[in-house]
Amino acid sequence: MPFAWGPNDCITFGIAAVQALTGVRVREVTWTSALEAAREIDREGGLERAIGSVLGTPHDNWRRARRGDVVLTGSNELAADEGGPVMLCIGAELVGPGVDRMQALPVSMARKVWRVG
């Protein structure tokens, strides 16, 4: 599925991953553009705080990331390239939606890690 603000951006990808792993829908997404997403995240105090309000306190050690964990990468910008700032750990790599296909980064790019499940 190609990148699209709302239906398939890095945040909605993370939400869908949490739901697939736990059976719980942790949040509804209402934005349809980068501007709307940025405004929503700003209202929540930033991306890290918004994720933390749902998944709890993250840890900073990427070496402790495990399959299924939601991670925040080094980039805080909401962007379609490079997989975006919110990705899913699948072992040695992080994955998330890119412009035309899934993007992968090394797990060492994880800046914050939230346990899922």
C-alpha positions as CSV (number, residue, x, y, z in Angstrom):
1,M,0.0,0.0,0.0
2,P,1.6,3.3,-1.0
3,F,2.1,6.1,1.5
4,A,-1.0,8.3,2.2
5,W,-1.6,10.7,5.1
6,G,-4.2,9.1,7.3
7,P,-4.7,5.7,5.7
8,N,-1.0,4.7,5.5
9,D,1.5,7.0,7.1
10,C,4.1,6.0,9.7
11,I,1.7,6.7,12.7
12,T,-1.3,4.8,11.3
13,F,1.1,2.0,10.4
14,G,2.2,1.8,14.0
15,I,-1.4,1.9,15.2
16,A,-2.3,-1.0,12.9
17,A,0.8,-3.0,14.1
18,V,-0.2,-2.6,17.7
19,Q,-3.8,-3.7,16.9
20,A,-2.5,-6.7,14.9
21,L,-0.3,-7.7,17.8
22,T,-2.6,-7.0,20.7
23,G,-6.1,-6.9,19.3
24,V,-6.6,-3.3,20.7
25,R,-7.2,-0.3,18.6
26,V,-5.2,2.3,20.5
27,R,-6.2,5.4,18.6
28,E,-8.3,6.7,15.7
29,V,-6.7,8.9,13.1
30,T,-8.6,11.9,11.6
31,W,-5.9,13.6,9.6
32,T,-5.7,13.5,5.8
33,S,-2.6,15.7,5.2
34,A,0.9,16.4,6.6
35,L,-0.3,19.7,8.0
36,E,-3.3,18.1,9.8
37,A,-1.0,15.4,11.2
38,A,1.6,17.9,12.4
39,R,-1.1,20.0,14.1
40,E,-2.5,16.9,15.9
41,I,0.9,15.8,17.1
42,D,1.7,19.4,18.2
43,R,-1.5,19.5,20.3
44,E,-0.3,16.3,22.0
45,G,3.1,17.8,22.9
46,G,5.1,16.1,20.1
47,L,5.4,12.7,18.6
48,E,7.2,11.0,21.6
49,R,4.7,12.3,24.1
50,A,1.8,11.3,21.8
51,I,3.1,7.7,21.5
52,G,3.9,7.6,25.2
53,S,0.4,8.6,26.1
54,V,-0.8,5.3,24.5
55,L,2.2,2.9,24.9
56,G,3.7,4.2,28.1
57,T,7.3,5.1,28.9
58,P,9.9,4.2,26.2
59,H,13.4,3.0,26.7
60,D,16.4,4.5,24.9
61,N,18.4,1.4,24.2
62,W,17.9,0.2,20.6
63,R,19.7,-3.1,21.5
64,R,16.7,-4.0,23.6
65,A,14.2,-3.6,20.7
66,R,12.4,-6.8,19.9
67,R,10.1,-7.9,17.1
68,G,6.8,-6.0,17.3
69,D,8.1,-3.0,19.2
70,V,7.1,0.5,18.0
71,V,10.1,2.7,17.7
72,L,10.8,6.4,17.1
73,T,13.8,6.9,14.8
74,G,16.3,9.7,14.8
75,S,14.1,11.9,12.7
76,N,11.3,13.8,14.3
77,E,9.9,15.0,11.0
78,L,6.7,13.6,9.7
79,A,7.8,12.6,6.2
80,A,7.1,9.9,3.7
81,D,10.7,9.2,2.8
82,E,13.1,7.0,4.7
83,G,10.2,5.2,6.4
84,G,9.2,8.1,8.6
85,P,10.0,8.6,12.2
86,V,7.6,5.9,13.6
87,M,8.5,2.4,12.6
88,L,8.1,-1.3,13.7
89,C,11.0,-3.5,14.8
90,I,11.1,-6.8,12.9
91,G,14.4,-8.0,14.3
92,A,17.6,-6.5,12.8
93,E,15.5,-3.9,10.8
94,L,12.8,-1.3,11.3
95,V,10.1,-1.0,8.7
96,G,7.5,1.5,7.9
97,P,5.6,2.9,4.9
98,G,7.6,4.8,2.3
99,V,6.6,6.8,-0.7
100,D,6.1,3.7,-3.0
101,R,6.8,0.8,-0.8
102,M,7.9,-0.3,2.7
103,Q,11.1,1.2,3.8
104,A,13.7,-0.5,6.0
105,L,16.3,1.0,8.3
106,P,18.8,-0.8,10.6
107,V,17.5,-1.3,14.1
108,S,20.4,0.9,15.4
109,M,18.4,3.9,14.1
110,A,15.8,3.4,16.9
111,R,16.0,6.4,19.3
112,K,13.1,5.4,21.5
113,V,11.5,2.0,21.8
114,W,8.1,1.0,23.2
115,R,7.3,-2.6,24.1
116,V,4.2,-4.0,22.5
117,G,2.5,-7.1,23.8
